């Protein structure tokens, strides 16, 4: 407990919810647009011609588009092909609908866009640590040319799936592995896979642009007139240029380690007051998404209290029309309902500072202290 006393010494102003500047810690939902991406988009708007047009203006737009495609491949280290889409949801729909193969199988903790793109797919279960059961997976894939979808970095818990091991099992079964890398692209190295989904606004690119990465076009059935015949609709050139510019700025590490350090002390404090620091039970936790529960305060109440204190956090995924409900992902991981109901998500991004993380920790500790049975009212 002594290690985090420093946090408690700073919370006098925070306790009364005097807000100086808003702090945004919901990057798993979306990240602010990087200035480099904004500048690239402005340049793209000046290239107003359709990249599919044969005239000089169209050829100029096409050259910019193909340059951006090459930059995206290089930034991600992807040796295959890139099909630009309106985001990860469209990429999921294209990938699962058009991938050549047989039965679709998806993990039970996938993002809604995967479950909606393959509503009849067989579900693959996870353990309490959020990871797929690799011992059972080979028997589950005992069918002709299965197409398997697994999220690389879970958007609600921060769990990172061992896709290097899953890829070997899927390959041995003669299947195709689709990795949802919407949360991990630009932050973690792309895992081995046949198809991957990327979303630009998760790493500081614009909203409304993403990509379907495919090892070989021959793995997909054609679906339209643009993007080599695999997607319908005129390419969003400003968005594509913004996406490439944002990826160019993604470093290794994505966020300096010093920014993350305050979480170590908060984790200890969370355990000490009887809360749950979900990373403790994950097989491979990500540093960029953290889930934690607070005793005696619902997640929805916490989200509102943090908002009053000038800090944006969330309760699970933000992709359900702003609804706040208990996470089905935590349920699949067998987290007790009374703990899941008190669990929030904090996620950091390219512009998060250590001071912002420290302030989150201070407010969390203050709220937790107020919930103790012996706390003065």
C-alpha angles and dihedrals in degrees: 000000000000093000093068099042086104089067092053093051091063103050103086094103094036092052091063090046096240101168121209102165131000116250118211115208101158100093092138085070095045138322126227115263113267114236090236090056091049091052091048091050091051089054089048093054088059088057091067099160125107109260089220094059116105098217126096094267091051092047091052091052090047092053091053091048094051092046088054090048090055091048092052090051091049095046092050095039089235115160096189135063132305123215112188115223138173090265144306094302093060090042089054092050092049095044098048095040097044105033109114111238145075134275119013118229124184133178116254092237095058123131115269092252090064095046091048093047090054106026093162096047120124112253122237112211129224133211128241087275092061095246127121116256099254093186091060097038099084092056091046090054093052095124138086117293099331120199109218124195120198129168112235097207116019111233095214105040106020091237113156114211118223092244093165087065095038090051091056092050093048091047091050088053091052091246139133122249119212112192119199100218096167091119098035106041111110090014104059129024112269111262123234107276144132097235131019136187121221130187119195099204092062092069101035101284124122126287115252100042133089141131145243108220114203128182091220132003088228088072090069136062110235113258110180152344102280132061094039089315096301100103137037123228139052112290117257096235098180090049092047091051090048091050092051092047092050092050090050088061096049107110137193107277097031090213123022112258091235090067090059099046097091089063089068092063093041090054090056091047092048091055092046093057093046098260128133122251097196095203087071091071099037119105091218116008122197119229092221103059122046129180121194137166129220121210116245098006126091120232092242091054090049092051090053094046092050089048089053087052090053098257125121115213131145147224106237121307121359094210099092102082093278094300117154112213140142111285119256086204092062089046090054089052089054094243106165111259094237090056095041090053089059097046124112132182126231118187130180132207149183096302100038114124131206090243090058092051090048091053091051088053091050094051093045091053092048092050092047091050090053090055095057113114090235095047115122114248 
